[in-house]
Amino acid sequence: MSVNEPVHLPPPVLYKYCPPERIDILWNVAVRFAPPEEFNDTFDTQYIVTGPVRERIKRIKFRAATGIFCLTETPDNHLMWVHYARNHTGFVLGFDARAEFFREDGRRLAPVCYTERLNIPVPSTPELAESDLPFFKAPAWKNEREWRCVKQFGREESRFVEFEPKLIREIIIGHKTESSLTTQLVSLVDAFEMTKRVQFYLSTPSPTQWRFSNVPTVYSYCEHCCGQGYTVTRA
């Protein structure tokens, strides 16, 4: 992203790597917009202020009010599976990136700009708005190919934002994911009547390359075992 470039249309699907406990996203049909201080990047949404105290206070207030929902263009990144989906035991959710959800209620979706210059977004710079700050990161994070949906939250406002089940377009099962978690995912897709809209994939390590492939897979809810299992068919 560059403030001097036109806004680019996002890819049709953006992805969220999830550890097993984030099954709560589907249970509650809600995502959380986290504050920058919770992230593992110390410099997230930071900038240098050399002016009056009131400008430093403004910076602190802005950062505290910022909520970020992190996504990526890449559904087969080995390191992201390790770091964000607990070493392939979790799953990946694919969201319809062109849905109104990412633009309504003050939300903004844009790609991250990776730059060598520390704290480049200074509010006094005319072409850079304070709202651009969450979209700049160091080049060390470039492999994540991140997009962010950002919103400012009031002090008492919940950072959990509900969404329509149809926002989910894909679910990728990790190659080490426990069958019990897969059962929950399949059951929730069935319960929310998402079966015709959601494509399942199985993340599969290649036997000949240092990479993973997402193999289209049909997971069917088992009606004969009281929700305790599923059947699998390779698409």
VENPE-V566490 format. One record per backbone hydrogen bond with DSSP energy under -1.0 kcal/mol. CO is the residue of the C=O (numbers start at 1). NH is the residue of the N-H. If there is no record, write none. Layout:
co->(CO CO)
nh->(NH NH)
This chain:
co->(2 12 14 15 16 18 19 20 21 22 23 24 25 29 31 34 35 36 41 43 52 52 53 54 55 56 57 58 59 60 61 62 65 67 68 69 71 72 77 78 79 80 81 82 85 86 88 90 91 92 93 94 94 95 95 96 99 100 100 104 108 110 113 117 120 122 125 129 130 132 133 135 137 138 139 141 142 145 146 147 148 149 150 151 159 161 164 165 167 169 170 171 172 173 174 178 179 180 181 182 183 184 185 186 187 188 189 190 194 194 199 200 201 202 204 209 211 213 215 216 218 220 225 229 231 233)
nh->(5 97 95 72 93 91 22 23 24 25 27 28 30 163 161 68 38 39 44 46 55 56 57 58 59 60 61 62 63 64 65 66 153 151 34 149 147 15 81 82 83 84 88 87 90 89 176 174 18 172 16 169 170 14 97 99 102 103 104 107 150 148 137 120 122 125 128 132 133 135 136 113 115 141 142 144 145 73 112 71 110 69 108 67 33 31 167 168 96 199 94 201 92 203 177 182 183 184 185 186 187 188 189 190 191 192 194 193 197 198 171 217 173 215 213 211 206 204 202 235 233 231 228 222 220 218)
